[in-house]
Amino acid sequence: MNFLPEVFSNNSAMVNGELVIGGCKATSLAKEFGTPLFVIDENDFKSRINGWKNALNSNFGSSAGEVYYASKSFVSVEVAKWIAEAGIGIDVCTGGELAVALAANFPANRIEVHGNNKSEAEIAKAISVGVAKIVIDSMQEIERVDRLAKAAGKVQNVLLRITPGVEAHTHEAISTAHEDVKFGFSIASGAAWKAIIATQSASNLALEGLHCHIGSQIFENEGFILATQKLLELSAKFRDEFKSELSELDLGGGYGIAYLAGDKTFDPNQVMAALAELVKSECNRHNLKVPKISIEPGRAIAGPTTTTLYEVGTTKDVELEGGKTRRYIAVDGGMSDNIRPGLYGAKYSALLANRTSTSTGINSRLVGKHCETGDIIIREIDLPSDVAPGDILAIPATGAYGRSMASNYNHMLKPAVISVANGSARTILRRESEADLLALDVVEAPRTIK
């Protein structure tokens, strides 16, 4: 169980046998803020934002569009402020995510609104605050956005989310661009072209371009290549029909990160260089001007920057068939703060964070404290045989879809999120209290509903 630099944040290290993140000892953080605890390496987060922004700008030059941080991976008011200060955009997919961005005074003209079933209230709010664009996902939404924009006396810039029929090499639950999904307009079925015609006919919509997102945690380039080719073919058809060119192509995100030893992580410069070469080649083939190219990295920014700290509560040995033994190590969190292993079999690594152990490794299963057999954080891992109650275990690369997918299952309290930098730490999302859980309970007299 060695320290793996490739899966921890850039400012993490083992110092005298103890994990140190952003200059702060894991034991000190656990003592000061409690566990479970999400620890964000603030400087690493900001450097990853700049890495993607600089890569897009340097490879596309005047054709560089916007880097939109995918807020679904993780967002808070403070994180939205970091994103705004870095000068990139933010992608929101619910009214709640939009509310967080607005609470951070995020510039509305750098907000992109997503989602496959936006309510009229969400659409109206987005239009009223002046968001940069709305990504339209259905024929009904074309009518809704057009009608609500007209009521507001505005012409709303929009993108159409296109389904190019790409089978991304990732888990089915996070693959989003093949035909049998809830997202977007299919090219193969003709739905995409019908949506273009309808949008062009809407008096209060301005079609800026096309959008595609093929999935998440993808390591191969083939899906991105095929999706880009198909979207530019559609752009050429648009040009031929309407005698004008679409100004933007948003190619989404989904770039994979390292969770385990041996995993690779997409390098922003390599990704953008390859994408720029492809886009320019395909535009040349179709005699198109190179449009503004926008991207939406979320996990690739947030994921590696955060480590979850847990305290071990109990251990027990379970006899298996064939005379084998498995050590169950239970911590004070679990599926309520990291549902990904249970939801689609995501795999993580773990590290004894508070001390050095010379004990031999033992076949272990790291589990949570919920009343579910499936409450498993790591199904199989070798951990030191002397791991005991009170020890601190660190799970790296939990910045994306950890806290953002957290629940109150079993009435667990959602953990705090703290930011560390240069030896200092501060809370950016406080730990929930029992009072928070009880605050929604009401005693109300019955009312007659007609």
ZAPA-524241 format. One record per residue: y, z, x of N, C-alpha, C in turn; residue in one letter. Coordinates in steps of 0.02 Angstrom, whole numbers, padded with zeros to 5 digits, always signed. Each point is the difference from the previous one (the first is absolute). Layout:
<sites>
YZXYZXYZXa;...
</sites>
This chain:
<sites>
-00060+00000+00043+00060+00000-00043+00062+00000+00044m;+00015-00059+00028+00056-00007+00045+00063-00020-00037n;+00057+00014+00030+00064-00023-00027+00003-00076+00007f;+00016-00034-00055+00003-00073-00001+00072-00021-00010l;+00034-00020+00053+00071-00019-00006+00012-00055-00051p;-00049-00045-00007+00011-00058-00044+00003+00019-00074e;-00024+00059-00019+00001+00018-00071+00052+00054-00016v;+00029+00030+00051+00052+00050-00010+00069-00031+00008f;+00051+00034-00023+00068-00025+00007+00019-00003+00074s;+00051-00039+00015+00017-00013+00070+00024+00061+00037n;+00025+00050-00035+00024+00061+00034-00047+00059-00010n;-00065-00016-00003-00052+00051-00004-00039+00003+00065s;-00022+00060+00019-00039+00008+00061-00037+00066-00002a;-00051+00005+00042-00034+00064+00010+00032+00034+00060m;+00026+00060-00009+00032+00037+00053-00034+00069+00006v;-00031+00013+00057-00036+00062+00011-00050+00014-00056n;-00034-00053-00021-00053+00007-00049+00023+00003-00072g;+00065-00010-00012+00026+00005-00068+00038-00063-00019e;-00007-00021-00062+00035-00059-00023+00075+00016-00008l;+00041-00044+00029+00072+00005-00006+00026-00065-00029v;+00041+00006-00053+00028-00059-00035+00076+00005+00003i;+00032-00050+00027+00072+00000+00004+00028+00061+00035g;-00037+00026+00049+00021+00059+00037-00016+00066-00033g;-00035-00001-00057-00016+00061-00037-00075+00012+00000c;-00020+00061+00015-00071+00018+00001-00029+00002-00071k;-00060-00026-00006-00033+00000-00066-00007+00071-00027a;-00017+00047+00043-00010+00069-00023+00066+00030-00025t;+00054-00015+00034+00065+00025-00021+00021-00030-00067s;-00014-00065-00008+00017-00033-00063-00040+00029-00058l;-00065+00011+00012-00042+00028-00052+00022+00071-00019a;+00020+00039+00050+00022+00068-00013+00067+00001-00037k;+00045-00045+00018+00067-00001-00029+00001-00030-00070e;-00039-00054-00011+00005-00038-00062-00062+00005-00044f;-00054+00028+00026-00062+00005-00039-00040-00064+00003g;-00061+00003-00027-00043-00058-00004-00028-00005-00070t;-00023-00059-00021+00004-00064+00034+00073-00020+00011p;+00010-00043+00050+00068-00017+00019+00002-00072+00025l;+00046-00040-00028+00012-00067+00026+00056+00005+00052f;-00013-00024+00060+00048+00004+00055+00019-00071+00021v;+00063-00018-00013+00025-00067+00017+00036+00002+00068i;-00021-00044+00044+00034-00010+00063+00060-00045-00014d;+00059+00031-00009+00059-00036-00024+00021-00056+00047e;+00000+00012+00065+00020-00052+00047-00048-00059+00000n;-00064+00014-00009-00049-00053-00004+00011-00042-00063d;+00013+00033-00056+00013-00035-00063+00059-00048+00009f;+00054+00024+00028+00059-00041+00008-00012-00057+00049k;-00038+00013+00053-00014-00053+00049-00043-00055-00030s;-00045+00018-00045-00042-00051-00032+00041-00043-00049r;+00047+00031-00034+00046-00040-00041+00035-00052+00043i;+00028+00023+00056+00037-00046+00043-00045-00052+00031n;-00064+00018+00013-00047-00047+00029-00011-00060-00046g;-00010+00014-00065-00011-00055-00048+00064-00039-00012w;+00057+00035-00004+00064-00034-00011+00016-00047+00059k;-00008+00025+00061+00016-00041+00059-00048-00058+00007n;-00064+00011-00017-00049-00053+00005+00015-00057-00049a;+00018+00018-00061+00018-00051-00050+00061-00039+00022l;+00052+00036+00022+00062-00033+00019-00008-00044+00062n;-00036+00024+00049-00006-00038+00063-00043-00062-00008s;-00048+00002-00045-00045-00057-00008+00025-00051-00052n;+00040+00022-00048+00024-00045-00051+00074-00017+00006f;+00037+00040+00039+00070-00015+00010+00038-00004-00065g;+00035-00056-00012+00041-00008-00060-00042-00004-00063s;-00065-00011+00007-00045-00003-00058-00031+00068-00016s;+00019+00052+00038-00026+00066-00014+00029+00026-00066a;-00043+00024-00044+00022+00030-00062+00007+00074+00008g;-00034+00037-00043+00005+00073-00001-00068+00031+00015e;+00001+00054+00038-00058+00044+00004+00008+00050-00056v;-00045-00003-00049+00000+00048-00055-00054+00052+00013y;+00021+00063+00009-00050+00053+00008-00034+00012-00067y;-00066-00003-00001-00038+00010-00062-00003+00074-00015a;+00042+00022-00046+00006+00072-00013-00062+00031-00030s;-00045-00041-00029-00061+00028-00028-00042+00035+00053k;+00007-00020+00064-00039+00032+00053+00020+00073+00008s;+00065+00013+00001+00027+00068-00002+00076-00005-00001f;+00030+00037-00044+00073+00002-00001+00023+00069-00023v;+00056+00020+00025+00037+00059-00023+00073-00017+00010s;+00044+00043-00024+00072-00014+00008+00018-00005+00073v;-00025+00045+00041+00017+00000+00071-00028-00063+00034e;-00061-00018-00015-00029-00061+00029+00040-00061-00021v;+00021-00003-00063+00041-00056-00023+00066-00004+00038a;+00027+00057+00019+00061+00001+00041-00014-00030+00069k;-00058+00017+00030-00017-00030+00065-00003-00076-00006w;-00031-00023-00054-00009-00072-00010+00068-00034-00009i;+00044+00032-00039+00067-00028-00011+00039-00003+00065a;-00004+00053+00040+00036+00003+00063-00025-00053+00049e;-00063-00017-00005-00029-00050+00045+00021-00071-00019a;+00028-00008-00060+00026-00065-00020-00051-00047-00029g;-00056+00027-00025-00049-00043-00033+00001+00014-00075i;-00039-00038-00038-00004+00010-00072-00056+00045-00020g;-00005+00012-00065-00055+00041-00026-00028-00033-00062i;-00065+00001-00006-00036-00028-00057-00023+00058-00043d;+00019+00000-00064-00021+00052-00047-00040-00032-00056v;-00048+00037-00027-00042-00029-00053-00002+00041-00064c;+00040+00053-00004+00007+00039-00062+00071+00025-00005t;+00017+00024-00060+00064+00032-00009+00009+00061+00043g;-00055+00036+00012+00003+00060+00042+00018-00017+00072g;-00032-00052+00027+00016-00020+00068+00073-00025+00005e;+00023-00035-00052+00069-00022-00001+00047+00061-00001l;-00019+00051-00038+00042+00060-00005+00006+00034+00068a;-00054+00001+00038+00002+00031+00067+00048-00039+00045v;-00005-00067-00002+00044-00041+00041+00073+00011-00019a;+00014+00002-00064+00069+00010-00023+00026+00070+00017l;-00045+00049-00002+00020+00069+00018+00019+00004+00074a;-00027-00045+00040+00016-00003+00072+00062-00044+00013a;+00032-00023-00055+00057-00046+00006-00019-00064+00036n;-00062-00022-00011-00023-00062+00031+00038-00058-00030f;+00025-00046+00042+00038-00057-00026-00042-00041-00049p;+00024-00007-00061-00038-00034-00052-00014-00073+00019a;+00045-00030+00039-00010-00070+00018-00052-00010+00055n;-00034+00055+00019-00056-00006+00046-00064+00028-00032r;+00001+00006-00067-00059+00025-00037-00034-00058-00035i;-00066-00003+00010-00043-00049-00035-00043+00039-00049e;-00004-00024-00063-00037+00036-00052-00064-00039-00016v;-00055+00036+00005-00067-00029-00009-00034+00032-00061h;-00064-00017-00010-00040+00031-00051-00025-00050-00051g;-00062+00008-00022-00031-00048-00047+00015+00016-00073n;+00029+00058-00015+00014+00017-00070+00062+00043-00003n;+00057-00029+00020+00063+00037+00000+00022+00011-00073k;+00021+00060-00015+00026+00014-00067+00069-00032-00008s;+00022-00007-00062+00067-00027-00012+00052+00047+00030e;-00013+00065-00004+00048+00048+00028+00005-00008+00076a;-00057-00011+00033+00001-00010+00073+00037-00064+00019e;-00013-00053-00038+00033-00064+00014+00076+00007-00011i;+00018+00031-00056+00072+00008-00016+00035+00041+00054a;-00033+00053+00023+00030+00041+00053+00009-00040+00064k;-00051-00039+00019+00004-00040+00061+00058-00050-00005a;+00007-00032-00057+00054-00048-00009+00068+00034+00002i;+00005+00058-00032+00064+00034-00005+00026+00024+00067s;-00046+00020+00045+00023+00025+00066+00010-00056+00050v;-00022-00061-00018+00011-00058+00043-00050-00009+00056g;-00064+00009-00015-00051-00010+00052+00001-00072+00025v;-00024-00009+00061+00001-00066+00032-00041-00050-00040a;-00060+00021-00020-00042-00046-00037-00055+00038-00036k;-00026-00031-00052-00057+00026-00037-00057-00049+00010i;-00058+00025+00018-00059-00042+00008-00036-00004-00067v;-00001-00058-00031-00028-00009-00067-00075-00012+00005i;-00037+00032-00046-00073+00001+00005-00037-00029-00060d;+00036-00016-00054-00034-00026-00060+00049-00042-00041s;-00027-00041-00046+00042-00041-00042+00043+00043-00045m;-00027+00055-00026+00041+00045-00042+00059+00028+00039q;-00011+00012+00064+00054+00029+00040+00056-00050+00012e;-00016-00064+00002+00053-00050+00006+00049+00007-00058i;-00028+00005-00060+00042+00007-00060+00039+00066+00002e;-00033+00054+00020+00031+00066+00000+00059+00003+00048r;-00012-00021+00062+00053+00004+00050+00058-00045-00020v;-00015-00059-00025+00052-00047-00022+00042+00031-00056d;-00034+00028-00050+00034+00030-00057+00043+00060+00020r;-00028+00043+00042+00037+00060+00020+00057-00017+00048l;-00009-00051+00041+00055-00022+00043+00057-00029-00042a;-00018-00037-00051+00051-00028-00045+00039+00056-00035k;-00037+00051-00024+00033+00056-00033+00048+00036+00047a;-00016-00001+00065+00043+00034+00049+00055-00047+00026a;-00001-00062-00022+00050-00048+00023-00010-00021+00072g;-00062-00003+00022-00015-00016+00070-00051-00057+00005k;-00001-00031+00057-00054-00046+00019-00040+00036+00054v;-00064+00013-00014-00041+00040+00045-00040-00044+00048q;+00006+00015+00065-00041-00035+00050-00072+00024-00006n;-00048-00046+00001-00070+00018-00007-00043-00039+00049v;-00058+00028+00014-00055-00035+00033-00058-00002-00049l;-00045-00047+00007-00061-00002-00038-00058+00021+00045l;-00039+00049-00023-00058+00019+00039-00057-00050-00013r;-00023-00030+00054-00050-00053-00004-00068+00025+00024i;-00051-00019-00036-00069+00015+00020-00031-00063+00030t;-00008-00002+00066-00022-00063+00032-00075-00010+00001p;-00038+00049-00025-00073-00007+00001-00030+00013+00068g;+00025+00052+00034-00023+00017+00068-00043+00062-00003v;-00058-00003+00031-00044+00058+00004+00015+00036+00066e;+00041+00052-00004+00018+00038+00060-00060+00042+00023a;-00006+00008+00066-00055+00038+00028+00016+00075-00001h;-00006+00029-00059+00015+00071-00008-00039+00025-00060t;+00008+00064-00018-00036+00027-00057+00025-00031-00064h;-00044-00010-00049+00018-00032-00064+00058+00035-00034e;+00003+00067+00006+00052+00037-00035+00070-00013+00027a;+00005-00027+00061+00065-00013+00030+00008-00073+00020i;-00042-00043-00029+00007-00072+00009+00034-00027-00063s;+00056-00035+00010+00044-00013-00058+00017-00073-00012t;-00031-00047+00036+00022-00070-00007-00056-00048-00020a;-00060+00025-00015-00052-00045-00026+00013-00011-00075h;-00039-00042-00032+00016-00020-00068-00007+00056-00052e;-00052+00041+00007-00016+00049-00052+00035+00066+00013d;+00067+00000-00001+00039+00061+00010+00057+00002-00051v;+00030+00058-00007+00053+00008-00050+00067-00027+00023k;+00007-00017+00064+00065-00017+00027+00015-00075-00003f;+00062-00017-00015+00027-00065+00014-00023-00058-00042g;+00023-00060+00021-00013-00064-00033-00046-00041+00044f;-00056-00021-00026-00050-00037+00038+00023-00072+00011s;-00007-00024+00062+00013-00070+00015-00054-00044-00030i;-00063+00020+00010-00057-00041-00021-00002-00013-00074a;+00019+00049-00040-00003-00007-00073+00060-00037-00030s;+00051-00010+00041+00061-00030-00024+00051+00049-00025g;-00017+00064-00001+00046+00051-00025+00063+00005+00042a;-00007-00010+00065+00058+00005+00045+00051-00054-00018a;-00022-00061-00011+00047-00054-00017+00032+00012-00068w;-00039+00024-00048+00028+00016-00066+00054+00053+00006k;-00011+00049+00044+00049+00054+00010+00064-00028+00032a;-00008-00047+00046+00058-00031+00032+00041-00037-00053i;-00033-00039-00041+00035-00037-00052+00038+00047-00047i;-00035+00053-00022+00031+00048-00046+00060+00035+00032a;-00006+00018+00063+00054+00035+00034+00060-00046+00010t;-00013-00062+00017+00054-00049+00009+00036-00013-00066q;-00035+00010-00055+00030-00012-00066+00038+00060-00027s;-00006+00057+00034+00033+00061-00023+00072+00002+00025a;+00047+00009-00045+00070-00006+00019+00026+00058+00042s;-00033+00058-00004+00025+00058+00037-00045+00022+00058n;-00042-00047+00023-00041+00012+00059+00016-00052+00053l;+00002+00023+00062+00009-00044+00058-00062+00006+00044a;-00041-00051+00001-00062+00001+00039+00016-00011+00073l;-00006+00054+00039+00015-00002+00072-00059-00026+00040e;-00061+00016-00022-00058-00021+00039-00065+00028-00026g;-00049-00001+00044-00068+00020-00018-00021+00061+00040l;-00044+00039-00029-00026+00061+00032-00075+00000-00002h;-00030+00027+00052-00073+00007+00002-00018+00062+00041c;-00049+00037-00024-00027+00057+00038-00075-00003-00007h;-00036-00010+00055-00072-00013-00006-00043+00063+00002i;+00029+00058+00017-00040+00061+00001+00026+00048+00053g;-00040+00052+00013+00019+00052+00048-00055+00011+00051s;+00021+00028+00058-00046+00017+00054-00041-00062+00021q;+00037-00054+00016-00030-00063+00019+00008-00010+00076i;-00053-00022+00032+00002-00010+00073-00007-00073+00021f;-00019-00044-00046-00010-00070+00018+00058-00042-00025e;+00016-00053+00038+00057-00043-00017-00015-00053-00052n;-00065-00013-00012-00017-00058-00042+00031+00003-00070e;-00001+00059-00031+00028+00007-00066+00074-00013-00002g;+00037+00026+00050+00072-00011+00004+00014-00075+00009f;-00039-00033+00042+00010-00071+00013-00010-00041-00063i;-00055+00012-00035-00015-00039-00060+00052+00012-00054l;+00020+00063-00009+00050+00016-00051+00066-00034+00015a;+00021+00001+00063+00063-00032+00019-00003-00075-00012t;-00056-00031+00018-00007-00072-00012+00005-00017-00074q;-00032+00039-00042+00000-00015-00071+00069+00011-00031k;+00036+00052+00022+00067+00011-00027+00048-00055+00021l;-00007-00025+00061+00045-00054+00022-00018-00066-00034l;-00063-00010-00016-00019-00059-00041+00034+00004-00068e;+00000+00060-00030+00032+00009-00064+00076-00009+00006l;+00028+00023+00056+00072-00009+00012+00018-00074+00004s;-00044-00039+00032+00012-00072+00005-00003-00033-00069a;-00046+00021-00043-00004-00026-00068+00064+00017-00038k;+00026+00061+00010+00063+00020-00032+00056-00046+00023f;+00004-00013+00065+00052-00044+00026-00003-00070-00031r;-00061-00025-00005-00008-00067-00028+00020-00003-00074d;-00013+00053-00036+00014+00002-00071+00074+00014-00015e;+00029+00047+00036+00068+00023-00017+00054-00024+00049f;-00020-00037+00051+00047-00030+00048+00042+00053+00036k;-00029+00059+00007+00032+00054+00038-00056+00043+00030s;+00018+00040+00049-00052+00039+00034+00010+00075-00014e;-00057+00034-00005+00001+00073-00008+00025+00031+00064l;+00039+00053-00007+00034+00028+00059-00040+00055+00036s;-00052+00027-00033-00034+00057+00032-00075-00002-00013e;-00036+00025+00049-00072+00009-00005-00015+00071+00023l;-00024+00041-00045-00019+00069+00017-00075+00003+00007d;-00023+00012+00061-00071-00003+00015-00034+00068-00001l;+00033+00051-00028-00032+00065-00011-00016+00036+00065g;-00050+00043-00004-00019+00039+00058-00076+00004+00005g;-00025+00061+00008-00073+00009+00005-00027+00003+00070g;+00044+00003+00050-00023+00000+00069-00037+00065+00016y;-00059-00008+00029-00044+00058+00011+00023+00045+00057g;-00022+00063-00003+00014+00048+00054-00066+00032+00022i;+00003+00036+00055-00059+00032+00028-00011+00068-00032a;-00061+00012-00023-00020+00065-00026-00055+00032+00044y;-00039-00042+00032-00057+00023+00040+00003-00029+00070l;-00037+00030+00045-00005-00027+00068-00025-00072-00003a;+00034-00044+00037-00020-00070+00001+00036-00043-00051g;+00033+00031-00050+00039-00039-00048+00060-00031+00036d;+00019-00059-00023+00060-00031+00027+00057+00007-00050k;+00061-00008+00024+00059+00002-00042+00039-00063+00011t;+00025-00031-00053+00041-00059+00008+00063+00016+00039f;+00015-00041+00050+00062+00006+00038+00053-00041-00035d;+00058+00028-00018+00050-00037-00037+00021-00066+00032p;+00010+00001+00066+00022-00061+00033-00053-00055-00002n;-00063+00019+00009-00053-00049-00003-00008-00027-00070q;+00004+00043-00050-00006-00021-00070+00056-00048-00019v;+00061+00019+00017+00058-00041-00020+00002-00065+00039m;-00021+00001+00063-00001-00062+00040-00049-00050-00030a;-00059+00025-00018-00051-00044-00030+00024-00025-00068a;+00032+00044-00039+00024-00019-00066+00056-00052+00006l;+00045+00009+00048+00055-00047+00009-00026-00069+00019a;-00049-00002+00044-00029-00064+00021-00032-00035-00060e;-00036+00038-00042-00033-00029-00058+00051-00025-00051l;+00050+00042-00016+00050-00019-00050+00038-00063+00021v;+00020-00001+00063+00039-00058+00024-00043-00063+00000k;-00064+00006+00018-00045-00057+00000-00011-00026-00071s;-00012+00046-00048-00013-00021-00069+00063-00028-00032e;+00059+00028+00015+00061-00027-00027+00013-00070+00027c;-00014-00010+00063+00007-00066+00029-00047-00050-00033n;-00061+00022-00014-00050-00044-00031+00022-00021-00070r;+00034+00046-00036+00022-00015-00069+00073-00024-00003h;+00031-00007+00059+00070-00021+00003+00044+00049-00038n;-00012+00065+00011+00039+00053-00031+00043+00035+00052l;+00057+00025-00021+00038+00045+00043-00038+00066+00004k;+00004+00033+00056-00032+00065+00006+00039+00050-00043v;-00033+00030-00051+00036+00048-00043+00008+00067+00035p;+00038+00044-00031+00003+00069+00023-00070+00029-00008k;-00025+00033+00052-00066+00031-00002+00008+00075-00002i;-00026+00031-00053+00002+00073-00007-00071+00028+00002s;-00006+00062+00020-00065+00034+00006+00007+00071-00028i;-00058+00031-00013-00001+00066-00031-00049+00048+00035e;+00010+00017+00062-00044+00049+00033+00013+00070-00027p;-00052+00033-00023+00006+00070-00022-00045+00043+00040g;-00066-00011-00008-00049+00037+00039+00012-00008+00075r;+00018-00060+00021+00009-00014+00072+00058+00040+00029a;+00047+00022-00042+00054+00043+00023-00019+00073-00009i;-00019+00019-00060-00010+00071-00016-00066+00028+00026a;-00053-00041-00005-00067+00026+00012-00010+00037+00066g;+00014-00031+00057-00015+00033+00064+00046+00058+00016p;+00055+00008-00037+00050+00050+00019-00016+00070-00022t;-00050+00007-00043-00012+00065-00033-00069+00027+00014t;-00003+00065+00011-00063+00036+00011-00004+00057-00051t;-00060+00008-00030-00011+00055-00046-00033+00058+00037t;+00027+00059-00007-00029+00060+00029-00034+00041-00055l;-00063+00019+00012-00038+00042-00047-00023+00063+00037y;-00011+00053-00038-00033+00059+00028-00071+00003-00026e;-00047+00013+00045-00070+00008-00019-00008+00065-00038v;-00036-00005-00057-00013+00059-00040-00070+00026+00005g;-00049-00045-00005-00071+00020+00004-00040-00054+00037t;-00057+00021+00026-00048-00047+00029-00070+00020-00025t;-00043-00049-00009-00069+00016-00018-00045-00056+00024k;-00061+00018+00018-00050-00049+00021-00047-00016-00058d;-00012-00065-00009-00044-00023-00054-00059-00037+00031v;-00060+00021-00019-00060-00032+00026-00011-00066-00036e;-00011-00053+00040-00012-00066-00027-00074-00018+00009l;-00020-00056-00030-00068-00024+00009-00013-00016+00073e;-00060+00010+00021-00018-00015+00069+00019+00053+00049g;+00017+00059-00026+00017+00055+00045+00069-00002+00029g;+00042-00046-00023+00068-00006+00026+00046+00049-00037k;+00057+00014+00032+00049+00047-00029+00068-00033+00000t;+00037+00013-00054+00070-00022-00002+00044+00060-00010r;+00053+00003+00040+00049+00054-00006+00055-00023-00049r;+00009+00039-00053+00055-00013-00046+00060+00043+00020y;+00055-00032+00013+00062+00035+00019+00051-00011-00056i;+00019+00054-00034+00046-00005-00057+00070+00021+00021a;+00049-00041-00018+00070+00015+00015+00038+00014-00064v;+00064+00017+00008+00039+00024-00057+00036-00055-00038d;-00021-00062+00009+00027-00056-00039-00058-00042-00024g;+00008-00066+00004-00054-00044-00020+00024-00058-00042g;-00037-00015-00053+00013-00061-00038+00067+00002-00037m;+00031+00057-00008+00065+00001-00033+00056-00021+00047s;-00011+00003+00065+00051-00025+00047-00023-00061+00038d;-00063-00020-00007-00024-00062+00030-00058-00027-00042n;+00017-00041-00049-00051-00027-00045-00033-00063+00028i;+00026-00028+00053-00024-00064+00025-00075+00000+00017r;-00026+00051+00033-00073-00001+00014-00041-00003-00064p;+00020+00038-00051-00037+00000-00063+00011-00063-00041g;+00060-00028+00005+00018-00057-00042-00032-00064+00025l;+00004-00012+00066-00032-00061+00025-00029+00006+00070y;-00026+00060+00014-00039+00008+00061+00039-00004+00065g;+00065+00014-00002+00040-00002+00061-00027+00051+00051a;+00004-00019+00064-00027+00042+00053+00056+00025+00045k;-00007+00062+00021+00049+00033+00043-00035+00033+00059y;+00040+00018+00050-00023+00041+00056+00031+00070-00007s;-00025+00047+00039+00026+00068-00003-00001+00030+00070a;+00043+00050+00010+00007+00031+00065+00010+00076-00009l;-00034+00039+00041+00013+00071+00003+00068+00009+00034l;+00049+00025-00038+00070-00004+00023+00026+00062+00034a;-00034+00057-00008+00030+00063+00022-00028+00026+00066n;-00054-00030+00025-00030+00026+00062-00048-00051+00029r;-00019+00012+00062-00051-00041+00032-00068+00032-00013t;-00049-00041-00015-00068+00025-00009-00047-00034+00050s;-00042+00039+00030-00051-00028+00046-00068-00002-00034t;-00003+00018-00063-00063+00000-00037-00023-00072-00012s;-00065-00009-00006-00027-00066-00014+00019-00021-00071t;+00002-00066-00011+00015-00025-00066-00059+00007-00047g;+00015+00008-00064-00053+00006-00050+00017-00046-00059i;-00052-00030-00029+00009-00044-00057+00033+00038-00057n;+00060-00021-00018+00040+00038-00048+00025-00045-00056s;+00016+00032-00056+00032-00033-00056+00062+00042-00017r;+00058-00032+00003+00063+00034-00014+00016-00008-00074l;+00004+00057-00035+00008-00002-00073+00060+00043-00020v;+00022-00011-00062+00055+00038-00027-00023+00058-00042g;+00046+00029-00039-00015+00060-00039-00003-00012-00075k;-00002-00065-00020-00001-00016-00071-00071+00004-00029h;-00004+00010-00065-00065+00005-00034-00028-00069-00013c;-00013-00037+00052-00027-00067-00002-00045-00011+00060e;-00061-00023-00012-00044-00017+00056+00031-00055+00043t;+00037-00045-00032+00031-00055+00035+00064+00018+00037g;+00017+00063+00002+00061+00022+00035-00015+00001+00075d;-00004-00059+00029-00018-00008+00070+00057-00036+00036i;+00025+00030+00054+00052-00031+00040-00030-00045+00053i;-00050+00025+00036-00037-00040+00049-00074+00012-00011i;-00035-00053-00016-00070+00006-00019-00044+00021+00059r;+00013-00028+00057-00042+00017+00058+00041-00003+00063e;+00000+00055+00037+00038+00005+00062-00031+00055+00043i;+00001-00009+00065-00021+00052+00046+00060+00045+00015d;-00004+00063-00019+00051+00049+00016-00032+00057+00040l;+00039+00036+00040-00029+00053+00040-00038+00051-00043p;-00055+00023+00026-00042+00045-00039+00032+00069-00011s;+00054+00014+00038+00032+00066-00009+00062-00003-00045d;+00011-00056-00034+00055-00002-00048-00012+00054-00053v;+00051+00040-00013-00009+00059-00042+00061+00010-00045a;-00007+00043-00051+00058+00015-00043+00061+00019+00041p;+00057-00027-00019+00062+00014+00036+00020-00055+00048g;-00048-00042+00020+00017-00056+00044+00043-00050-00038d;+00040-00039+00037+00042-00052-00028-00030-00068+00019i;-00012-00040-00051-00023-00069+00011+00055-00048-00017l;+00007-00052+00040+00051-00051-00010-00032-00066-00018a;+00025-00031-00053-00023-00066-00021+00059-00048+00010i;-00006-00046+00048+00056-00046+00013+00002-00058-00049p;+00056-00037+00002+00010-00062-00038-00004+00011-00075a;+00031+00054-00024+00000+00016-00072+00067-00013-00033t;+00045-00036+00034+00066-00010-00027+00004-00046-00060g;-00049-00045-00006+00000-00047-00055-00053+00020-00051a;+00022+00009-00062-00044+00013-00057-00035+00068+00004y;+00027+00046+00039-00024+00069-00001+00041+00039-00050g;+00061+00018+00020+00044+00037-00045+00020-00042-00061r;+00006-00066+00009+00022-00041-00056-00052-00005-00056s;-00064+00010+00016-00053-00001-00051-00025+00070-00016m;+00035+00051+00024-00022+00069-00010+00002+00018-00074a;-00045+00046-00019-00004+00022-00069-00004+00076-00003s;+00001+00026-00061-00008+00071-00011-00069+00016-00027n;-00049-00041+00019-00068+00013-00025-00022+00071+00018y;-00034+00032-00047-00017+00071+00006+00063+00044+00005n;+00057-00028-00021+00064+00035+00006+00015+00021+00072h;-00018-00045+00045+00019+00010+00070+00074-00015+00008m;+00032+00033+00046+00071-00010+00014+00007-00056+00051l;+00043-00048-00013+00010-00055+00048+00031+00029+00063k;-00024-00024+00059+00023+00028+00063+00073-00017+00016p;+00028+00038+00045+00066-00016+00026-00005-00060+00047a;+00057-00034+00007+00007-00052+00051+00056+00022+00046v;-00014+00003+00064+00051+00020+00048+00011-00056+00051i;+00060-00003+00026+00017-00048+00052+00008+00037+00065s;-00029-00028+00053+00007+00030+00067+00031-00052+00047v;+00043+00026+00044+00032-00043+00050+00030+00043+00055a;-00017-00016+00061+00031+00033+00059-00006+00076-00002n;-00058+00024-00023-00013+00072+00001+00027+00038-00060g;+00029-00035-00048+00025+00032-00061-00037-00025-00061s;-00002+00041-00051-00035-00018-00062+00042+00019-00060a;-00006-00040-00054+00036+00016-00062-00039-00026-00059r;+00007+00033-00056-00034-00021-00061+00039-00056-00033t;-00036-00054-00020+00033-00053-00038-00029-00005-00071i;-00059+00028-00011-00027+00010-00067-00032+00069+00001l;+00025+00046-00041-00027+00068+00002-00069+00002-00033r;-00037+00051+00019-00065+00011-00032+00010+00020-00073r;-00043-00025-00043+00005+00021-00070-00019+00073-00007e;+00026+00031-00052-00016+00069-00016-00037+00003-00066s;-00028+00058-00015-00032+00009-00065+00052-00006-00056e;+00061+00018+00014+00053-00008-00050+00011-00074-00017a;-00007-00043+00051+00005-00072-00013-00054-00023-00048d;-00061+00025+00011-00055-00020-00043+00011+00022-00072l;+00027+00060-00008+00009+00028-00067+00063-00024-00035l;+00044-00033+00038+00065-00019-00028-00005-00051-00056a;-00054-00038-00002-00007-00052-00051-00032+00026-00064l;-00029+00059+00002-00030+00029-00060+00055+00023-00048d;-00009-00017-00064+00050+00020-00050-00035+00032-00060v;+00037+00040-00036-00022+00027-00065+00047-00029-00051v;-00026-00042-00042+00042-00037-00047-00028+00005-00070e;+00043+00011-00048-00020+00002-00069-00022-00069-00023a;-00052-00003-00043-00023-00066-00025+00056-00034-00040p;+00002-00066+00006+00049-00041-00037-00037-00052-00041r;+00025-00012-00059-00028-00053-00042+00023-00067+00026t;-00047-00044+00015+00014-00066+00027-00017-00052-00052i;+00048-00039-00020-00011-00052-00052+00002-00070+00031k;
</sites>
